[in-house]
Amino acid sequence: MERLDAVLGMPLILRAGLHDEAGLLNARETRQVKRALVQFCGRFPQVHVAFLIKEPPTVVPLRTWTFWLFNRGHFSTALDKGFVNRDMLLVLDPVARRMALTVGYGLEPFVGQRDLSAALDSGRAALEAGDWAEACCQVLVALDHGLQVIIGRMPRTYGVPMPLLLLEQDEPVAGGSGW
């Protein structure tokens, strides 16, 4: 990380929500993405998502830059470290028409590289067409679906009866609540 710091300098300060640093989204598209983020975070209130649209530096791969931003951009609070970090950062490079997604350590035991790749692939057609807002929304829908599947497997995977899992939630899993 220190070597990346020396090469990349000061990171952007990120918070949950939309960061259209490239200025590509119009007002309707901005509302569309913000609505999708609110819906996703409403279903998974313990997960904080930031969506950044910006051309990355050319000195490192997009995935490396995304990982560095996630860890250096003060996105997560001091309390959200280690296994309690359930944050996600989605970065869209509009010039190369690529996206990268990284998740906090608290999600890594549940959300694997295959899940992340599947979510990114779901937005590929919209991304290639230059529909930045739709690409983001499709990735969020795929993540939502993937997390619902993961939640549905938890009782079987961990041997925890579903009623015990539901005690932690405001509504049943079938209704779409989060972790």
N, C-alpha and C positions, 0 to 999 in steps of 0.2 A: 504494500500500500504506500509506503514511503516513497518508493521509486515512482509510482504513478503520481503521487502528490507533486514530486519534483518536475515531472513532465507536463502534468495537466494544470497545475496551479490551483487557484481558488475555485471550489465547486459552486454551482448554483445552490441557493438555499431553496429547498423544496418542502412543500407541505402537501397534504392530501388534496386532491382535486386536479383541475386542468391547468396546465402551464403551456400555452401556445406561444412559445418564444419565437417561432418562425412567422407568426402572424398570418397563418394560412386559413383559419376558420372564420367564416362569416358569423353573424349574430345567430342565425338559425342553427348552424352546425355547432356553435358553442353551446347553445341551449340543449341540443340533442345529446352531446357528450356529457354535459353536466347532469342531465336527467338520467342518463344511463349509469353514471357514477353514483348518484343518489340512490337509484334502485338497487344497484349491486351492494352498496354499503348498508342499505336498509335490510337486505336479506342476510348480510354477514357483518353485523355492527362491530365485531372485534377486528375486522380487517380494514386497514386504511390503504387507499389506492391513490397514487399520483400518476397522472398521465402527462408526459412531456413530449412536445413536438419541437424538435430542434436538430439542426445538422450537427453531428458529433465531430470532435476533432479527428483528423485523419491519421494521427500518430498511434492510435490504438484501435482494436476492433470494437464494434458497437457493443457487444456483450461485455467486454472488459470495462468500457466507459460507463455502461449502465450499472454494473456491479460497483464500480468506484463511486458513482453519484449516489447510489443507494446508501453506501457506507459513509460517505464524506459530506453529503448534502444536507445534513442535519434534519433529514426527513423523519427519522424515528426519534421519539423522546428518550430521555435518559432512563425512564422507567421501562421502555419497550426494548430492552436488550435481551440477547440470548433467546431462550425458548419462548418468551412472551412476545417476541417481535413477530407480529402477523401482518406486516406491511407488504405492499406490492408496488413495484415501480414498473410502469410500461413506458418505453421510450420509442418514439417514431422518428426515423430519419427520413424526411421527405425527399431529400436529394437522391439517395440510393434506393428509396422505397423499401425500407427494411424496418422491422420492429424487433425489440428485445424486451424481455420480461424477467425480472428477478423478484424473489420473495425473501422475506425474513426467515430467520432460523426457526421460529415457531411454526412455520408452515412447511418447512423442508421435509419433516418426517412423513407428511401426508401428501404433499404436492410434489411429484417427481418431475424430472426433465421431460418425460413423455407427456405429462399433463400440460406443461408449459408450452411445449412444441405444438401440441394439438390445438391449444388456445390460439397461439400465434398463426398457425396454418388456417384457422377459420377466418381470419381477417385478410388473408393474402390477396384474394381476388379484388377486394375493395381497395386495398393498399396499392396494388398494381395499376388500378384505374384512377388513382389519385383521389379517392374518396376517403379522406383522412378520418372524418367523423364516423363514417360507417365502419371503417376498419377497426377503430377503437371499440365501437359498440358491439361488433361481432366477437371480438376477443373477450369482452366482458361477459357476453352471453355464454360463450364457451367455458369461461372460468366458472361462472355460476353453475352451469350444468355439471362440470367436473367436480366442483366442491359438493354439490348435492349427492353425487354418486359416492364420493369419498365418505361423506357423513353417513350415508346409508350402509356402508360397509363397516363402519366403526364397531358396532356391537359384535359382529362376527369376528372381526380382526382382533379386538382386544378382550373379548369375552365379557363385555359389560352389557347387562340388560338395557334395552332401549329406555325403559322408564327412568333409570338413573341418569342417562344422558339428557333426557328431557327436563330434569330438575334444574339444569343449568340454563335453560332456554325459556324465553317468554312465550313461545308458541311451538307446536309440534314440528318435527322435521318435515313432514308431509306438507305443511303450510309454508315451508321455505325459509325457516329461520336459520341462523348461522351457527357458529361454533359454540 
